Structure formats: structure tokens, C-alpha cells
Amino acid sequence: MKRLLGCLLAALALGTAGAATFPVDEVGTFPQGSNAAMRWRQIAPSRGGDNTVEAAVVINVRLNLAPFRNKTGKIYMTLPQQPVTPVTVSWTTQGRLLPGQLVSGQRGLVYAGPILLPLLEETLVLKIEADGTRLSSAQNLDFHFEIDID
């Protein structure tokens, strides 16, 4: 029985030893402007029509990758689940990070490969969309970045 338990514990350790997830220091990351004003996609939303509200915001990203330098990993942008309605976010970049999309409660890949520089700076243009019929007040979107190290 002890041997079986030992084998199971070793198998679990091997299964989780492949990659570890860490938060990324993003102290220098900030939006250009203070708030993203959500606007109706259609001028006159209707019952059967499109009730999407959307906004665009530019984010200056500054990631301190010094602790992960000379390692290989994947960097993700994450957005926690939103309490009122799901939020869809898509983004474009200047080329240092990958463009992509995510839904609140998920994470989206922004980089995969060797971490060679201690600091990564990029500008993201985010397009944010949500169901306007479910929003009654301003929402805080707490984006953050995390890294999986191989």
C-alpha cells in the first residue's frame, strides 16, 4: 500500500512539474486616459437587435520579466469573471506581443517563447464588448498578466 501511494504521489509530482504559473510584475502598465466610455453599437438598440455596448482603450504595457530571464514561457493576459455580464475583449499590438481575444474568466496568450529581455514594453489597443441591457453601472476590469514557465 505504501509503495502504491508513493507511486501515485510521484506521478502527481511529475504531472505538475512541467510548468509553473507566476504573476508578472506590471507596475508600469497603465491606460491612456482614465475611463473607457461604453457606447451602444447600434444607435437605437431594440429587443431583437444588437444590445452590445463597446469601448476602445489604449494600454501602455510594461512587464518586468527579469525574474524569468533566460527561461522559456508563455505570457497571458487575464480578466477575472465579471459579476454582471460576460465581457469580451480583443486587442491589437505593435508586434512585440501577440494580438488576441478573451472572455472574462479566461486568459489570452500574448507571448510564447524565450524570455530574453528583463523588461517588455508594448502598446495594446483593447476593444471591450458587453451586453448593454445587463449593465447598470460602471464596471472595473482588473486585467493582469501571468506567466507559465516551462
PyMOL commands that set and color helices and strands:
alter all, ss='L'
color gray80, all
select helices_A, chain A and resi 2-16+66-68
alter helices_A, ss='H'
color red, helices_A
select strands_A, chain A and resi 20-23+30-32+39-40+52-64+71-78+87-92+100-103+107-115+119-131+144-149
alter strands_A, ss='S'
color yellow, strands_A
deselect
rebuild
show_as cartoon
